[in-house]
Amino acid sequence: KEQCEEMFKDRRSPFSVCFRHVNPKPFLQMCNKGVQAGIDETMVVCNISAAYSTVCRWTGITLDMPSKCINCETPSGSLNEGDDTQIEAQDSPKQSSDVIFVVEERPCNEPRKGDIHKLGQKVKAALGQKGINDVRFGVVGFGGEGVHAQAHFHSGNGAINFNLNGLNKAAQTLDFAEMGVLQGETKKAEAMNALKMVAGYYPFRPAVQKIVVLVSCGQCGAGG
């Protein structure tokens, strides 16, 4: 709980600049709840911090993620916050891909929670057949209740860019709340905003192939 309070209660928190604009109490409660459930504290803090920073960004306030939540994989190795490197053309990771699942957090998608990991396995296998073996995943939720309404990151293994094991853990943090029925245009706008957030803010690895999978409640058709 100590790390949770440092981020979402302490006035010295790097997030304190947003406390007046976005109430941190629900995030503190979620953080404490995750720790009490036995989930790794760093993983919980990174997950909730990503959600809080995303909501703050929608109000016009940009927050820096905690250093322990920031990690960048490059052809020359892993980089932490403040590190830099130069990637030459010949070092471009042509056999790497980042796959992002953008999931609508409504009850209609709850039965698919367990399928996200299976789908990740199939995507990884399909990419492997094309010689792309370095595959990382990410999960972005949107359309839920409260802090889950706006597009936000879900972490796995304490990061928002992870392997298949992390994908399974991140999928389990999705919260499918009961919501009112939305009209078609509103649903489209929510999904589009989530995709824009991924395009603008997701920390894709340098020069890798990018795949975004939208998991929404609607059915595909000629009319959208």
C-alpha positions as CSV (number, residue, x, y, z in Angstrom):
1,K,0.0,0.0,0.0
2,E,2.9,2.3,0.6
3,Q,3.7,2.8,-3.1
4,C,0.0,3.4,-3.8
5,E,-0.2,6.2,-1.3
6,E,3.1,7.7,-2.6
7,M,1.5,8.0,-6.0
8,F,-2.2,8.8,-5.3
9,K,-2.2,10.5,-1.9
10,D,1.1,12.1,-1.0
11,R,1.3,15.8,-1.9
12,R,4.9,15.2,-3.1
13,S,3.6,12.7,-5.7
14,P,4.6,13.5,-9.3
15,F,0.9,13.2,-10.0
16,S,-0.1,15.8,-7.5
17,V,-0.3,18.5,-10.2
18,C,-3.4,16.7,-11.4
19,F,-5.1,16.0,-8.1
20,R,-7.3,19.1,-8.3
21,H,-8.5,18.1,-11.8
22,V,-8.9,14.3,-11.5
23,N,-9.8,12.9,-8.1
24,P,-7.1,10.4,-7.2
25,K,-9.1,8.6,-4.5
26,P,-10.8,6.0,-6.8
27,F,-7.3,5.2,-8.2
28,L,-5.9,4.9,-4.7
29,Q,-8.7,2.5,-3.8
30,M,-8.1,0.4,-6.9
31,C,-4.4,0.3,-6.2
32,N,-4.9,-0.8,-2.6
33,K,-7.4,-3.4,-3.7
34,G,-5.0,-4.9,-6.2
35,V,-2.2,-5.1,-3.5
36,Q,-4.6,-6.7,-1.0
37,A,-5.5,-9.3,-3.7
38,G,-1.8,-10.4,-3.7
39,I,-0.9,-8.9,-7.1
40,D,2.7,-7.6,-7.4
41,E,2.7,-4.0,-6.0
42,T,4.8,-2.6,-8.7
43,M,2.6,-4.1,-11.4
44,V,-0.5,-2.6,-9.7
45,V,1.1,0.8,-9.3
46,C,2.2,0.9,-12.9
47,N,-1.2,-0.2,-14.1
48,I,-3.2,2.3,-12.1
49,S,-0.6,5.1,-12.9
50,A,-1.0,4.5,-16.6
51,A,-4.8,4.8,-16.2
52,Y,-4.5,8.0,-14.1
53,S,-2.1,9.6,-16.4
54,T,-4.3,8.9,-19.4
55,V,-7.4,10.4,-17.7
56,C,-5.3,13.5,-16.8
57,R,-4.1,13.8,-20.3
58,W,-7.7,14.0,-21.5
59,T,-8.1,17.1,-19.2
60,G,-5.0,18.7,-20.8
61,I,-2.4,17.7,-18.1
62,T,0.5,15.6,-19.2
63,L,2.1,13.5,-16.5
64,D,5.4,11.5,-16.6
65,M,5.1,7.8,-15.7
66,P,7.2,6.6,-12.8
67,S,10.6,5.5,-13.9
68,K,10.1,2.0,-12.7
69,C,7.2,1.7,-15.2
70,I,9.3,2.9,-18.2
71,N,11.3,0.4,-20.3
72,C,12.2,0.4,-24.0
73,E,13.5,-2.6,-25.9
74,T,15.9,-1.9,-28.8
75,P,18.1,-4.1,-30.9
76,S,21.0,-3.2,-28.7
77,G,19.2,-4.1,-25.5
78,S,16.9,-2.7,-22.9
79,L,16.8,1.0,-22.1
80,N,15.5,2.8,-19.0
81,E,14.4,6.4,-18.6
82,G,17.2,8.8,-19.4
83,D,19.1,6.3,-21.6
84,D,19.7,7.0,-25.3
85,T,20.9,5.0,-28.2
86,Q,21.2,5.3,-32.0
87,I,19.6,2.7,-34.3
88,E,21.3,2.2,-37.7
89,A,19.3,1.2,-40.7
90,Q,20.9,-2.3,-40.7
91,D,19.8,-2.7,-37.1
92,S,16.2,-2.0,-37.7
93,P,14.1,-4.8,-36.1
94,K,12.4,-6.1,-39.2
95,Q,11.6,-9.4,-37.4
96,S,9.8,-7.6,-34.5
97,S,6.2,-6.6,-34.0
98,D,4.1,-4.8,-31.4
99,V,0.5,-6.0,-31.2
100,I,-2.0,-3.9,-29.3
101,F,-5.5,-5.1,-28.3
102,V,-7.9,-2.2,-27.9
103,V,-10.8,-3.6,-25.8
104,E,-14.2,-2.1,-25.2
105,E,-14.9,-2.7,-21.4
106,R,-18.6,-3.6,-21.5
107,P,-20.3,-6.8,-20.4
108,C,-20.8,-8.0,-23.9
109,N,-17.0,-8.4,-24.1
110,E,-16.5,-10.2,-20.8
111,P,-16.8,-13.7,-22.3
112,R,-13.9,-12.8,-24.6
113,K,-11.6,-11.9,-21.7
114,G,-10.0,-15.4,-21.8
115,D,-9.9,-15.3,-25.6
116,I,-7.5,-12.4,-25.7
117,H,-4.5,-14.5,-24.6
118,K,-5.5,-17.3,-27.1
119,L,-5.8,-14.7,-29.9
120,G,-2.4,-13.4,-28.9
121,Q,-1.0,-16.9,-29.3
122,K,-2.5,-17.3,-32.7
123,V,-1.2,-13.9,-33.8
124,K,2.3,-14.7,-32.5
125,A,2.2,-18.1,-34.3
126,A,1.1,-16.5,-37.6
127,L,3.8,-13.8,-37.4
128,G,6.4,-16.6,-36.6
129,Q,5.5,-18.3,-39.9
130,K,6.6,-15.0,-41.6
131,G,9.9,-14.9,-39.6
132,I,8.7,-12.4,-37.1
133,N,9.6,-14.0,-33.8
134,D,10.1,-11.0,-31.5
135,V,6.5,-10.1,-30.6
136,R,5.4,-7.9,-27.8
137,F,1.8,-7.1,-26.7
138,G,-0.2,-4.2,-25.2
139,V,-3.7,-3.8,-23.9
140,V,-5.8,-0.6,-24.0
141,G,-9.3,-0.5,-22.5
142,F,-12.1,2.0,-23.2
143,G,-15.8,2.5,-22.9
144,G,-16.1,1.2,-19.3
145,E,-17.4,2.8,-16.1
146,G,-15.6,5.6,-14.2
147,V,-11.9,5.6,-14.7
148,H,-12.3,2.9,-17.4
149,A,-14.4,5.2,-19.6
150,Q,-11.6,7.0,-21.5
151,A,-8.9,5.0,-23.3
152,H,-6.2,3.8,-20.9
153,F,-3.4,1.3,-20.7
154,H,-3.5,-2.0,-18.8
155,S,-0.2,-3.3,-17.5
156,G,1.2,-6.9,-17.4
157,N,4.3,-7.9,-15.4
158,G,4.6,-4.2,-14.3
159,A,4.9,-2.8,-17.9
160,I,2.6,-1.8,-20.7
161,N,4.6,-3.6,-23.4
162,F,4.9,-7.3,-22.5
163,N,5.1,-11.0,-23.7
164,L,2.3,-13.5,-23.9
165,N,2.4,-14.1,-20.1
166,G,2.0,-10.4,-19.5
167,L,-0.9,-10.3,-22.1
168,N,-2.8,-12.8,-20.0
169,K,-2.2,-10.8,-16.8
170,A,-3.2,-7.5,-18.4
171,A,-6.4,-9.1,-19.8
172,Q,-7.4,-10.1,-16.3
173,T,-7.3,-6.5,-15.2
174,L,-10.0,-5.5,-17.7
175,D,-13.2,-4.4,-15.9
176,F,-16.5,-5.1,-17.7
177,A,-19.1,-2.9,-16.0
178,E,-22.8,-2.6,-16.7
179,M,-23.4,0.5,-18.8
180,G,-26.3,2.1,-20.6
181,V,-26.9,1.4,-24.2
182,L,-25.0,3.7,-26.5
183,Q,-26.1,4.8,-30.0
184,G,-24.0,3.7,-33.0
185,E,-22.3,7.1,-33.6
186,T,-21.3,7.4,-30.0
187,K,-19.8,3.9,-29.9
188,K,-17.9,4.7,-33.1
189,A,-16.5,7.9,-31.6
190,E,-15.4,6.1,-28.4
191,A,-13.6,3.4,-30.5
192,M,-12.0,6.1,-32.7
193,N,-10.7,8.1,-29.7
194,A,-9.2,4.9,-28.3
195,L,-7.4,4.2,-31.6
196,K,-6.2,7.8,-31.7
197,M,-4.8,7.4,-28.2
198,V,-2.9,4.3,-29.2
199,A,-1.5,6.0,-32.3
200,G,-0.4,9.1,-30.4
201,Y,0.7,7.9,-27.0
202,Y,1.4,4.1,-27.0
203,P,5.2,3.6,-26.6
204,F,5.8,1.4,-29.6
205,R,9.4,0.1,-29.9
206,P,11.5,1.9,-32.5
207,A,11.0,0.7,-36.1
208,V,8.9,-2.4,-35.4
209,Q,5.9,-3.5,-37.3
210,K,2.7,-2.3,-35.6
211,I,-0.6,-4.3,-35.4
212,V,-3.7,-2.9,-33.6
213,V,-6.7,-5.3,-32.9
214,L,-10.0,-3.6,-32.0
215,V,-12.2,-5.8,-29.7
216,S,-15.6,-4.1,-29.7
217,C,-19.1,-5.1,-28.8
218,G,-20.5,-4.3,-32.2
219,Q,-20.6,-6.5,-35.3
220,C,-18.8,-5.7,-38.5
221,G,-21.0,-5.0,-41.5
222,A,-21.5,-2.9,-44.5
223,G,-23.1,-0.1,-42.4
224,G,-20.3,-0.2,-39.8
